[in-house]
Amino acid sequence: MIVPILSFLLLQLLTITVHGNDAQDSLDTARALWSEELVTYVDSSSDPINYNYAYRLNGAETHSVSVRNKTQVKGISLTVPDSIVEYYTVEALFDKIQNVIASAGENATVTYDKYYGFPTDWSFYNINNTTTTGNITLFTFYTAIRSKIDTNYATWNSQPNITENYDFTMRLDGFLPQEFTEPKQINVRNGAIVQVTNADGTIFDRTQFSYPTIEEAFATIERSLDKFYGYIFVQFDETLGYPTTYTFQQDIFMSDGPPGYTISNVVAATDQVGNNNDDQQALLTANKALFASHNISEYHFGLRKDCFCVFRDAITVQVKDGMVTKMQSRYGEELTENDTYYSFSIEDIFDLIQQGIDQQFESLSAEYDPVYGYPTKVNLDPEFMVADDEFDLIIDYFAPLSEWQQELNVAKSTWESQGLETYNYIFQKSCECIQEDMTPKLVEVISNNIVSVDGVAVIACERAVRVRTAGGGCTPPTNVPPTPNELLYLIQEALTQNAFRVDVTYDSIYGFPSSLVIDYEEMMADEELIVSITLENDKATETPGTNNTLEGKNKALDSGAAVCNSGRSVAILMMLSGLTAFMF
């Protein structure tokens, strides 16, 4: 961030080799320039002469030097005691250079700042070939900046029809992700930002970063001056007065500070961005119809309200027949409206958007899910001139339980209609475990019971009993992979218990889960286990549903299942095209 700023400073410098009359003339010119600047800012600013700079002596470490009321000087070093380093006001540096010029046995090379006149780099040489060097960087002239802010702020406020409604481009500089350093188009209406647009035309999520208006940029620079930040740099537009570039560091010893800001392309607004009621009504009507077409009577979803309010945590909301039945934190803690200060179903959020349109909120925007039509993000601001009444609603996931239940019922019916009770499959686990555990295993199923693994007999015990009860009359073997019947039962359990995530795709012919992910609780970490199952033995002459035995070879109904259980958290990932399962 500092590099481009330093590059600008270097452009200001005028290098002079100090000796003889030229040396004296250059020093006199620089001293006169500095004195002229002091007189200018003493007359135009209520501040005394205050400035900071970073100082290095003989190439050693950097010191922070502050001058207050023109003569009070203090230096700070991270490791060197202040008592052994001499710190200077600008006038004292001029005097030191004057002494070198007056000495017959010394000469020097000095660089002066061409705007303010202070010395920026110097090297003093004497007859004993001893060299003393010093340099000043990151010079912050608080008094001058204060005066320029006052002048340019007055210029900005004098612009007709622009200071309340305008558009501009802003770019951040610094060690930030690319999404923040790319230029943003910012729309301000009635003094408040109503929309931020990315370079590719998409709308930027303003909950990720709060971009400032030009008024707020002036206020930020003022605060940095009030707090005497170690380094402040700012430039202004000559015509409109707004800051075109500004950056600051609270401490010059910081390796990286806040981002630098660049403002450009400031123009008066010609339209009301983000609040075209006709467009918003058309979007709302279309997406309400899309949502209704799914006929989802029971669902839950993730919601966060971003506002100037007490409760801003993400929550899970359960809804049945349009009414909120339960709210809880993402950690499972049950919440009430007394905790959250709101209670919204998706139907309620549709109504909020309609209210904003009907009452002509000064800022209203909504984005919708392309599949189900529910709002994914809503921004509402009833009145720009009323502070802190605006808020955003963000829906980060949606679980249509009634639709999932219908799909499961169809899949179970399809699978059961096949009448498959006896078959073999190959089971393989992939995990961070010993190689023996990851070796493929041949599993034999007879009458829906696993009877052997790799030819070794196991106790015949119906798998569904093992899942539903602690034993069910027999002790099943451990580490036995799930059958399709068991996976279908696990999906039903997940839906009944309102699992956070149930992603499943069913085979269109046989009905078994071809891909499946179950996660009961978002915030609980899951131990993962991956396995594969390949169904074997198929008799091409047999018709599904007429015979409960599959014979022959190489049927490979490729499937996958994944099962992981950590407390209440179970995650399952199955990928079946036939019957090959991946299990977590």
VOBA-206702 format. One line per 4 residues: number of its first residue (from 0); their letters; for each residue x, y, z of C-alpha. Coordinates in Angstrom, 2 decimals, always signed. Layout:
// residues N
NUM> a> X/Y/Z | ...
END
This chain:
// residues 584
0> mivp> +0.00/+0.00/+0.00 | +2.79/+2.44/+0.86 | +4.82/+1.91/-2.30 | +2.64/+3.97/-4.69
4> ilsf> +2.41/+6.74/-2.11 | +6.19/+6.88/-1.74 | +6.51/+6.94/-5.51 | +4.38/+10.07/-5.53
8> lllq> +6.51/+11.66/-2.83 | +9.70/+10.98/-4.77 | +8.29/+12.97/-7.70 | +8.17/+16.02/-5.47
12> llti> +11.90/+16.05/-4.66 | +14.55/+18.40/-6.05 | +18.16/+17.22/-5.57 | +20.77/+19.90/-4.86
16> tvhg> +24.52/+19.36/-4.22 | +25.44/+21.80/-1.47 | +28.71/+23.72/-1.90 | +29.68/+27.33/-2.37
20> ndaq> +27.16/+29.97/-3.38 | +24.80/+27.45/-5.03 | +24.53/+25.58/-1.75 | +23.64/+28.73/+0.12
24> dsld> +21.14/+29.81/-2.52 | +19.42/+26.41/-2.47 | +19.22/+26.41/+1.31 | +17.85/+29.96/+1.35
28> tara> +15.22/+29.01/-1.25 | +14.15/+25.94/+0.68 | +14.02/+27.82/+4.00 | +11.94/+30.60/+2.41
32> lwse> +9.53/+28.06/+0.92 | +9.05/+26.40/+4.30 | +8.49/+29.74/+6.03 | +6.00/+30.78/+3.36
36> elvt> +4.04/+27.57/+3.87 | +3.97/+28.09/+7.62 | +2.60/+31.59/+7.23 | -0.04/+30.33/+4.79
40> yvds> -1.34/+27.62/+7.08 | -1.11/+29.61/+10.30 | -3.37/+32.21/+8.68 | -5.82/+29.70/+7.14
44> ssdp> -6.03/+27.02/+9.85 | -6.94/+27.09/+13.50 | -4.31/+24.41/+14.18 | -0.78/+25.25/+15.39
48> inyn> +2.16/+24.02/+13.33 | +2.09/+20.23/+13.81 | +3.79/+17.56/+11.74 | +5.21/+14.04/+11.87
52> yayr> +7.89/+12.28/+9.89 | +9.83/+9.04/+9.72 | +13.56/+9.60/+10.23 | +16.64/+7.47/+9.62
56> lnga> +20.21/+8.34/+10.64 | +23.17/+6.66/+8.91 | +20.94/+4.00/+7.39 | +19.97/+2.63/+10.79
60> eths> +16.47/+1.85/+11.94 | +13.51/+4.17/+11.42 | +12.42/+6.60/+14.13 | +9.06/+8.32/+14.43
64> vsvr> +9.47/+12.05/+15.02 | +6.61/+14.35/+16.07 | +6.71/+18.14/+16.22 | +3.95/+20.01/+18.02
68> nktq> +3.43/+23.80/+18.19 | +6.37/+24.23/+15.80 | +9.11/+23.76/+18.44 | +8.21/+20.81/+20.65
72> vkgi> +10.02/+17.80/+19.20 | +9.89/+14.18/+20.35 | +11.22/+10.99/+18.81 | +10.27/+7.36/+19.26
76> sltv> +12.39/+4.30/+18.42 | +11.49/+0.64/+18.82 | +14.91/-0.46/+20.12 | +17.34/+2.49/+20.43
80> pdsi> +17.09/+4.64/+23.61 | +15.76/+8.09/+22.72 | +18.56/+9.72/+24.71 | +21.28/+8.72/+22.20
84> veyy> +19.45/+9.96/+19.08 | +19.11/+13.64/+18.24 | +15.74/+14.65/+16.77 | +15.09/+17.85/+14.86
88> tvea> +12.44/+20.31/+13.87 | +12.64/+21.36/+10.22 | +14.18/+24.68/+11.31 | +16.88/+22.79/+13.26
92> lfdk> +17.71/+20.75/+10.18 | +18.11/+23.95/+8.15 | +20.50/+25.24/+10.83 | +22.52/+22.01/+10.70
96> iqnv> +22.90/+22.34/+6.91 | +23.89/+26.00/+7.35 | +26.70/+24.96/+9.69 | +28.04/+22.49/+7.10
100> iasa> +28.01/+25.20/+4.41 | +29.90/+27.54/+6.72 | +32.58/+24.95/+7.48 | +35.58/+24.90/+5.13
104> gena> +36.32/+21.27/+5.90 | +32.87/+19.88/+5.07 | +30.51/+19.56/+2.14 | +27.17/+17.90/+1.61
108> tvty> +24.51/+16.65/-0.76 | +20.97/+17.62/+0.17 | +17.55/+16.89/-1.31 | +14.65/+19.23/-0.53
112> dkyy> +10.91/+18.77/-0.89 | +9.83/+21.07/-3.73 | +6.41/+21.80/-2.22 | +7.22/+22.47/+1.44
116> gfpt> +11.01/+22.92/+1.30 | +12.03/+20.62/+4.17 | +15.18/+18.48/+3.69 | +14.39/+14.92/+2.71
120> dwsf> +17.87/+13.37/+2.26 | +21.33/+14.57/+3.19 | +24.92/+13.34/+3.31 | +27.60/+15.33/+5.14
124> ynin> +31.30/+14.73/+4.44 | +34.34/+16.02/+6.35 | +38.09/+16.00/+5.76 | +38.47/+12.78/+7.77
128> nttt> +36.31/+10.95/+5.19 | +33.54/+10.55/+7.77 | +30.04/+10.55/+6.32 | +26.82/+11.34/+8.14
132> tgni> +23.57/+10.52/+6.33 | +19.93/+11.08/+7.16 | +16.59/+11.04/+5.44 | +12.95/+11.90/+6.06
136> tlft> +10.04/+9.89/+4.65 | +6.29/+9.68/+5.32 | +6.10/+13.37/+6.16 | +2.64/+14.32/+7.46
140> fyta> +1.96/+18.06/+7.73 | -1.20/+18.02/+9.87 | -1.68/+21.78/+9.72 | -1.54/+21.84/+5.91
144> irsk> -3.87/+18.85/+5.53 | -6.39/+20.40/+7.92 | -6.40/+23.60/+5.92 | -6.81/+21.74/+2.62
148> idtn> -9.68/+19.66/+4.02 | -11.52/+22.80/+5.12 | -11.05/+24.42/+1.70 | -11.99/+21.35/-0.35
152> yatw> -14.93/+20.39/+1.84 | -16.35/+23.85/+1.26 | -15.80/+23.37/-2.47 | -17.57/+20.00/-2.41
156> nsqp> -20.57/+21.37/-0.50 | -20.88/+24.26/-2.93 | -21.61/+21.93/-5.87 | -25.25/+22.21/-7.02
160> nite> -27.31/+19.01/-7.27 | -24.47/+16.58/-6.56 | -23.58/+16.30/-2.87 | -26.70/+14.29/-1.99
164> nydf> -27.26/+12.27/-5.19 | -24.23/+11.13/-7.15 | -22.35/+8.15/-8.57 | -18.63/+7.48/-8.34
168> tmrl> -15.94/+4.82/-8.76 | -13.89/+3.65/-5.78 | -10.88/+1.36/-5.67 | -9.07/+0.01/-2.61
172> dgfl> -5.30/-0.52/-2.50 | -3.60/-2.85/-0.05 | -3.17/-6.47/+0.93 | -6.77/-7.43/+0.21
176> pqef> -8.54/-10.15/-1.81 | -9.02/-9.28/-5.48 | -12.80/-8.91/-5.03 | -12.15/-5.83/-2.87
180> tepk> -9.33/-4.23/-4.90 | -11.31/-4.26/-8.15 | -13.07/-0.93/-8.93 | -16.63/-0.57/-7.63
184> qinv> -19.39/+1.66/-9.00 | -21.11/+3.28/-6.02 | -24.54/+4.95/-6.16 | -25.46/+7.52/-3.48
188> rnga> -29.02/+8.79/-3.09 | -30.09/+11.33/-0.46 | -26.65/+11.06/+1.10 | -26.64/+7.27/+1.56
192> ivqv> -25.21/+4.43/-0.51 | -28.03/+2.44/-2.11 | -26.00/+0.12/-4.36 | -22.43/-1.04/-5.00
196> tnad> -21.73/-2.73/-8.33 | -18.75/-4.93/-9.24 | -16.71/-4.38/-12.39 | -18.52/-7.30/-14.07
200> gtif> -21.93/-5.71/-13.45 | -22.99/-7.93/-10.55 | -24.22/-6.41/-7.29 | -21.65/-6.37/-4.47
204> drtq> -22.74/-7.77/-1.10 | -22.45/-4.70/+1.15 | -22.43/-6.84/+4.30 | -18.87/-7.90/+3.37
208> fsyp> -17.41/-4.38/+3.40 | -18.81/-0.93/+4.14 | -17.73/+1.47/+1.41 | -17.84/+5.17/+2.38
212> tiee> -19.72/+8.03/+0.78 | -17.64/+11.10/-0.05 | -18.99/+12.77/+3.09 | -17.79/+9.77/+5.12
216> afat> -14.39/+9.93/+3.40 | -13.97/+13.54/+4.58 | -15.01/+12.47/+8.11 | -12.51/+9.59/+8.11
220> iers> -9.65/+11.90/+7.16 | -10.73/+14.36/+9.87 | -10.67/+11.60/+12.50 | -7.17/+10.52/+11.47
224> ldkf> -6.02/+14.12/+11.94 | -7.71/+14.45/+15.32 | -5.90/+11.31/+16.49 | -2.54/+12.40/+14.99
228> ygyi> -2.11/+9.22/+12.94 | +1.55/+8.59/+12.19 | +1.13/+8.99/+8.45 | -1.66/+10.60/+6.42
232> fvqf> -1.68/+11.24/+2.69 | -4.53/+12.88/+0.80 | -5.12/+14.59/-2.57 | -8.21/+16.44/-3.76
236> detl> -10.01/+17.03/-7.03 | -9.29/+20.59/-8.18 | -12.81/+21.18/-9.52 | -15.24/+19.38/-7.19
240> gypt> -13.08/+19.24/-4.05 | -13.62/+15.56/-3.15 | -10.60/+13.48/-2.00 | -9.23/+11.59/-5.01
244> tytf> -6.70/+9.59/-2.97 | -6.31/+9.07/+0.74 | -4.52/+6.63/+2.99 | -3.26/+6.60/+6.55
248> qqdi> -1.32/+4.57/+9.09 | -1.98/+4.85/+12.80 | +1.69/+4.12/+13.46 | +4.58/+4.43/+11.00
252> fmsd> +6.05/+1.22/+12.44 | +3.09/-0.77/+11.14 | +4.08/-2.95/+8.19 | +0.55/-2.75/+6.81
256> gppg> -2.29/-0.45/+7.72 | -5.79/+0.29/+6.48 | -6.36/+0.20/+2.73 | -5.73/+3.19/+0.50
260> ytis> -8.78/+4.68/-1.25 | -8.99/+6.11/-4.77 | -12.11/+8.01/-5.85 | -12.84/+8.94/-9.47
264> nvva> -15.61/+9.53/-12.02 | -17.84/+11.51/-9.65 | -21.01/+12.59/-11.49 | -24.43/+13.86/-10.47
268> atdq> -27.12/+11.14/-10.35 | -29.63/+11.01/-13.16 | -31.88/+8.19/-11.85 | -32.99/+6.41/-8.69
272> vgnn> -30.85/+3.28/-8.56 | -32.13/+0.21/-6.74 | -35.71/+1.42/-6.29 | -37.62/+0.88/-9.51
276> nddq> -40.93/-0.23/-8.05 | -42.27/-1.57/-11.34 | -39.25/-3.84/-11.76 | -39.36/-4.92/-8.11
280> qall> -43.06/-5.73/-8.34 | -42.53/-7.83/-11.47 | -39.72/-9.76/-9.78 | -41.73/-10.29/-6.62
284> tank> -44.83/-11.50/-8.47 | -42.87/-13.95/-10.63 | -40.90/-15.43/-7.75 | -43.89/-15.74/-5.42
288> alfa> -45.59/-17.75/-8.15 | -42.49/-19.91/-8.59 | -42.30/-20.59/-4.86 | -46.02/-21.43/-4.69
292> shni> -45.69/-23.83/-7.65 | -43.52/-26.16/-5.56 | -46.36/-26.55/-3.04 | -43.96/-26.75/-0.11
296> seyh> -45.95/-26.95/+3.11 | -43.05/-27.66/+5.46 | -39.50/-26.35/+5.27 | -36.64/-24.82/+7.22
300> fglr> -34.07/-22.23/+6.15 | -31.06/-20.25/+7.33 | -31.64/-16.55/+8.01 | -29.54/-13.60/+9.14
304> kdcf> -30.73/-10.05/+9.70 | -28.03/-7.43/+9.18 | -29.01/-4.16/+10.85 | -28.17/-1.61/+13.54
308> cvfr> -29.78/-3.83/+16.15 | -29.05/-6.11/+19.09 | -29.43/-9.55/+17.50 | -27.53/-10.20/+14.24
312> dait> -26.62/-13.91/+14.49 | -27.49/-16.44/+11.79 | -30.40/-18.68/+12.80 | -32.41/-21.66/+11.52
316> vqvk> -36.16/-21.17/+11.07 | -38.65/-24.07/+10.83 | -41.97/-23.41/+9.09 | -45.15/-25.41/+8.60
320> dgmv> -48.13/-24.19/+6.57 | -46.64/-20.70/+6.41 | -46.21/-20.34/+10.20 | -42.92/-20.29/+12.09
324> tkmq> -42.89/-23.30/+14.42 | -39.33/-23.10/+15.77 | -36.21/-20.94/+15.68 | -32.77/-21.96/+16.85
328> sryg> -29.16/-20.84/+16.64 | -26.76/-22.57/+14.29 | -25.45/-24.40/+17.37 | -28.90/-25.87/+18.14
332> eelt> -29.94/-23.49/+20.93 | -33.70/-22.84/+20.81 | -34.65/-19.17/+20.36 | -37.82/-17.12/+20.73
336> endt> -38.90/-13.79/+19.31 | -37.78/-12.24/+22.60 | -34.23/-13.27/+21.65 | -34.23/-12.36/+17.95
340> yysf> -36.73/-9.45/+17.95 | -38.26/-10.89/+14.77 | -39.94/-14.02/+13.41 | -40.13/-14.44/+9.62
344> sied> -41.26/-17.25/+7.38 | -40.45/-16.95/+3.68 | -44.07/-15.96/+3.14 | -43.54/-13.14/+5.68
348> ifdl> -40.45/-11.96/+3.79 | -42.46/-11.81/+0.55 | -44.96/-9.63/+2.45 | -42.15/-7.32/+3.67
352> iqqg> -41.01/-6.76/+0.09 | -44.59/-6.01/-0.97 | -44.89/-3.54/+1.91 | -41.73/-1.78/+0.76
356> idqq> -43.12/-1.47/-2.77 | -46.55/-0.29/-1.63 | -45.11/+2.28/+0.80 | -42.42/+3.35/-1.69
360> fesl> -39.42/+2.71/+0.52 | -36.56/+4.96/-0.53 | -34.31/+1.94/-1.05 | -35.53/-1.55/-1.85
364> saey> -33.80/-4.41/-3.62 | -34.27/-8.18/-3.64 | -32.52/-11.18/-5.16 | -34.23/-14.55/-5.61
368> dpvy> -33.31/-18.23/-5.87 | -33.67/-19.35/-9.53 | -35.03/-22.82/-8.63 | -37.50/-22.22/-5.78
372> gypt> -38.06/-18.46/-6.04 | -37.50/-17.60/-2.36 | -35.63/-14.32/-1.64 | -31.92/-14.93/-1.06
376> kvnl> -31.18/-11.32/-0.07 | -33.43/-8.35/+0.67 | -32.37/-4.75/+1.40 | -34.97/-2.37/+2.83
380> dpef> -34.54/+1.28/+3.86 | -37.84/+3.11/+4.46 | -36.35/+6.62/+4.74 | -32.82/+7.81/+3.96
384> mvad> -33.05/+10.63/+6.47 | -33.97/+8.34/+9.36 | -30.81/+6.88/+10.87 | -30.38/+3.13/+11.38
388> defd> -33.79/+2.00/+10.12 | -32.37/+0.11/+7.14 | -31.73/-3.66/+7.26 | -30.79/-6.63/+5.11
392> liid> -32.22/-10.16/+5.26 | -29.95/-12.93/+3.98 | -31.16/-16.51/+3.41 | -28.14/-18.78/+3.03
396> yfap> -29.85/-22.18/+2.68 | -33.32/-23.63/+2.10 | -34.55/-27.15/+2.97 | -37.92/-28.01/+1.34
400> lsew> -38.83/-30.89/+3.69 | -42.27/-31.68/+2.22 | -40.84/-31.86/-1.31 | -37.99/-34.08/-0.12
404> qqel> -40.50/-36.32/+1.66 | -42.52/-36.73/-1.54 | -39.38/-37.65/-3.48 | -38.37/-40.17/-0.81
408> nvak> -41.81/-41.80/-0.83 | -41.63/-42.29/-4.60 | -38.08/-43.67/-4.40 | -38.97/-46.12/-1.60
412> stwe> -41.96/-47.34/-3.59 | -39.80/-47.77/-6.69 | -37.09/-49.69/-4.82 | -39.58/-51.93/-3.03
416> sqgl> -41.33/-52.71/-6.33 | -38.11/-54.30/-7.61 | -38.46/-57.09/-5.03 | -34.66/-57.41/-4.72
420> etyn> -33.83/-59.36/-1.55 | -30.79/-61.46/-2.49 | -27.70/-60.05/-4.18 | -23.94/-59.57/-3.78
424> yifq> -21.97/-56.34/-3.75 | -18.34/-55.26/-3.41 | -17.62/-52.88/-0.56 | -14.54/-50.64/-0.36
428> ksce> -13.70/-48.03/+2.26 | -11.40/-45.06/+1.73 | -10.12/-43.23/+4.79 | -7.07/-42.11/+6.76
432> ciqe> -6.60/-45.60/+8.15 | -4.55/-48.74/+7.66 | -4.39/-50.30/+4.21 | -6.25/-53.44/+5.33
436> dmtp> -9.35/-51.37/+6.13 | -9.36/-49.96/+2.59 | -9.21/-53.35/+0.84 | -12.31/-54.17/-1.27
440> klve> -14.67/-56.65/+0.40 | -17.30/-58.91/-1.20 | -20.61/-58.71/+0.70 | -23.37/-61.31/+0.28
444> visn> -27.02/-60.45/+1.03 | -29.74/-63.10/+1.39 | -33.32/-62.17/+2.27 | -32.16/-58.61/+3.04
448> nivs> -29.61/-59.89/+5.58 | -25.83/-59.68/+5.16 | -24.64/-63.27/+5.57 | -20.95/-63.00/+4.66
452> vdgv> -18.11/-60.57/+4.03 | -15.27/-61.93/+1.83 | -16.68/-65.43/+2.36 | -16.57/-65.17/+6.18
456> avia> -20.02/-65.81/+7.68 | -21.62/-63.13/+9.85 | -24.69/-63.33/+12.11 | -27.86/-63.04/+10.06
460> cera> -29.56/-60.00/+11.53 | -31.85/-57.68/+9.68 | -29.96/-54.44/+9.09 | -32.94/-52.19/+9.74
464> vrvr> -33.25/-53.61/+13.28 | -29.65/-52.69/+14.04 | -30.33/-49.09/+13.07 | -33.67/-48.71/+14.87
468> tagg> -32.79/-50.43/+18.15 | -29.80/-51.22/+20.29 | -29.85/-54.86/+19.30 | -33.24/-56.12/+18.25
472> gctp> -32.65/-59.66/+19.48 | -29.24/-60.26/+17.92 | -25.81/-58.71/+17.86 | -24.91/-57.58/+14.34
476> ptnv> -21.29/-57.36/+13.20 | -19.52/-54.00/+13.32 | -18.28/-52.10/+10.25 | -20.86/-53.70/+7.98
480> pptp> -21.73/-51.43/+5.03 | -25.30/-50.20/+4.59 | -27.75/-51.74/+2.17 | -30.04/-49.56/+0.00
484> nell> -32.91/-50.33/+2.43 | -30.87/-48.94/+5.31 | -29.89/-45.84/+3.38 | -33.52/-45.09/+2.59
488> yliq> -34.33/-45.45/+6.27 | -31.48/-43.06/+7.21 | -32.88/-40.46/+4.81 | -36.28/-40.77/+6.47
492> ealt> -34.69/-40.27/+9.89 | -32.89/-37.17/+8.65 | -36.10/-35.63/+7.33 | -38.01/-36.47/+10.50
496> qnaf> -35.33/-34.84/+12.65 | -35.04/-31.72/+10.43 | -31.43/-32.35/+9.47 | -29.51/-29.24/+8.43
500> rvdv> -28.64/-30.72/+5.04 | -30.13/-33.60/+3.02 | -28.93/-33.65/-0.58 | -30.07/-36.77/-2.42
504> tyds> -30.55/-37.98/-5.98 | -32.45/-41.22/-6.63 | -31.85/-43.72/-9.42 | -34.64/-43.19/-11.95
508> iygf> -35.07/-46.95/-12.60 | -34.45/-48.73/-9.29 | -35.15/-45.92/-6.81 | -32.07/-46.34/-4.59
512> pssl> -30.13/-43.18/-3.56 | -27.60/-42.46/-6.31 | -26.08/-39.50/-4.42 | -26.64/-38.54/-0.84
516> vidy> -25.32/-36.06/+1.73 | -26.81/-35.84/+5.22 | -25.60/-33.42/+7.88 | -27.69/-33.05/+11.02
520> eemm> -26.00/-29.96/+12.43 | -24.16/-27.29/+10.46 | -21.67/-26.42/+13.20 | -20.71/-29.99/+14.17
524> adee> -17.61/-31.39/+12.48 | -18.06/-34.80/+10.87 | -15.63/-37.67/+10.74 | -15.57/-38.85/+7.15
528> livs> -15.58/-42.39/+5.79 | -15.68/-43.19/+2.06 | -16.71/-46.56/+0.67 | -17.80/-47.95/-2.70
532> itle> -20.35/-50.66/-3.44 | -20.79/-52.47/-6.74 | -23.85/-54.70/-7.14 | -23.07/-57.98/-8.91
536> ndka> -24.94/-61.07/-10.26 | -27.67/-60.13/-12.70 | -29.69/-62.52/-14.84 | -30.56/-60.67/-18.05
540> tetp> -33.69/-62.75/-18.58 | -35.25/-61.75/-15.26 | -37.63/-58.85/-14.97 | -37.37/-56.54/-11.93
544> gtnn> -40.16/-57.30/-9.47 | -40.83/-60.87/-10.63 | -37.92/-62.64/-8.96 | -36.14/-61.78/-5.73
548> tleg> -32.75/-63.17/-6.83 | -30.22/-61.49/-9.13 | -27.88/-63.94/-10.84 | -25.13/-63.63/-13.45
552> knka> -22.08/-61.39/-13.48 | -21.03/-57.82/-14.18 | -24.31/-56.06/-13.46 | -22.41/-53.18/-11.74
556> ldsg> -25.26/-51.02/-10.57 | -22.59/-48.54/-9.52 | -23.54/-46.96/-6.24 | -22.02/-45.01/-3.43
560> aavc> -22.85/-44.29/+0.16 | -21.26/-42.43/+2.95 | -22.13/-42.62/+6.61 | -20.54/-40.77/+9.50
564> nsgr> -21.91/-40.52/+13.00 | -20.49/-38.06/+15.54 | -23.09/-37.42/+18.24 | -26.22/-36.42/+16.31
568> svai> -24.26/-35.49/+13.22 | -24.45/-37.95/+10.33 | -23.12/-37.11/+6.89 | -23.77/-39.46/+3.98
572> lmml> -22.47/-39.15/+0.45 | -23.66/-41.80/-2.04 | -23.00/-41.91/-5.74 | -24.95/-44.75/-7.36
576> sglt> -25.46/-45.42/-11.01 | -26.58/-48.90/-10.30 | -25.33/-49.50/-6.76 | -21.92/-48.07/-5.82
580> afmf> -21.88/-46.26/-2.49 | -19.57/-43.65/-0.96 | -20.03/-43.36/+2.76 | -19.03/-40.58/+5.13
END
